[in-house]
């Protein structure tokens, strides 16, 4: 199985999140959408339909996940550490 290319490392993502939390002029929506599309392979068409209730945060060693509607099917995707950081910060803003 081949790994997907990463746009940012976990450390770079953490630095971006810290900067966004310190400066409310920084919007995490765009990097979050890019991360979800590239790291998790979410189709662009579903990104606009996601809501807070679709996010299931990490618990212990179990990574966070998102559920989303794809046509008439409900799908679940495991979040990368980068998307988890961005999504939790985005929702807390």
C-alpha positions as CSV (number, residue, x, y, z in Angstrom):
1,X,0.0,0.0,0.0
2,X,1.4,3.4,-0.9
3,X,1.2,6.4,1.4
4,X,-0.4,9.6,0.3
5,X,1.9,12.6,0.0
6,X,1.7,14.9,3.0
7,X,1.1,18.6,2.5
8,X,2.5,19.5,6.0
9,X,4.2,17.5,8.7
10,X,2.6,17.2,12.1
11,X,5.1,19.7,13.5
12,X,4.2,22.2,10.7
13,X,0.5,21.7,11.3
14,X,0.9,22.2,15.0
15,X,2.8,25.5,14.3
16,X,0.0,26.7,12.0
17,X,-2.7,25.8,14.6
18,X,-0.8,27.6,17.3
19,X,-0.4,30.7,15.1
20,X,-4.1,30.6,14.2
21,X,-5.1,30.3,17.9
22,X,-2.9,33.3,18.7
23,X,-4.2,35.4,15.8
24,X,-7.9,35.2,14.9
25,X,-7.1,36.7,11.4
26,X,-5.7,33.3,10.4
27,X,-8.5,31.1,9.0
28,X,-8.0,27.3,9.2
29,X,-10.8,26.4,6.8
30,X,-8.6,26.3,3.7
31,X,-5.7,24.2,5.2
32,X,-8.3,22.0,6.8
33,X,-10.1,21.3,3.5
34,X,-6.7,20.7,1.7
35,X,-5.7,18.3,4.5
36,X,-9.0,16.4,4.4
37,X,-8.8,16.1,0.6
38,X,-5.2,15.1,0.3
39,X,-4.5,13.1,3.5
40,X,-7.9,11.4,3.9
41,X,-9.0,11.4,0.2
42,X,-12.3,13.1,0.9
43,X,-14.0,14.2,-2.3
44,X,-14.2,17.9,-2.6
45,X,-18.0,17.7,-3.0
46,X,-18.5,16.4,0.6
47,X,-16.3,19.0,2.3
48,X,-19.0,21.6,2.2
49,X,-21.6,19.3,3.8
50,X,-19.6,18.3,6.9
51,X,-20.9,19.4,10.3
52,X,-19.6,19.3,13.8
53,X,-21.6,16.2,14.5
54,X,-19.7,14.3,11.8
55,X,-16.4,14.6,13.7
56,X,-15.5,11.9,16.2
57,X,-12.4,12.9,18.2
58,X,-9.5,10.6,19.0
59,X,-9.8,8.7,22.3
60,X,-6.6,7.2,23.7
61,X,-4.9,5.2,20.9
62,X,-7.9,5.3,18.6
63,X,-7.6,8.1,16.0
64,X,-10.3,10.5,15.3
65,X,-12.7,10.0,12.4
66,X,-15.3,11.7,10.2
67,X,-18.5,10.3,8.9
68,X,-20.0,11.7,5.7
69,X,-22.7,11.1,3.2
70,X,-21.5,9.9,-0.2
71,X,-24.6,9.5,-2.3
72,X,-26.9,7.2,-0.4
73,X,-24.0,5.6,1.6
74,X,-22.6,6.8,4.9
75,X,-18.8,6.5,4.9
76,X,-16.2,6.7,7.7
77,X,-12.7,8.0,7.3
78,X,-9.9,7.8,9.8
79,X,-8.2,11.2,10.4
80,X,-4.5,11.8,9.9
81,X,-2.8,13.6,12.8
82,X,-2.6,16.7,10.7
83,X,-6.3,16.8,9.9
84,X,-7.1,15.9,13.6
85,X,-5.1,19.0,14.8
86,X,-6.7,21.3,12.2
87,X,-10.2,20.1,12.7
88,X,-10.2,20.3,16.4
89,X,-8.7,23.8,16.3
90,X,-11.1,24.8,13.6
91,X,-14.1,23.6,15.6
92,X,-12.9,25.3,18.8
93,X,-12.5,28.7,17.1
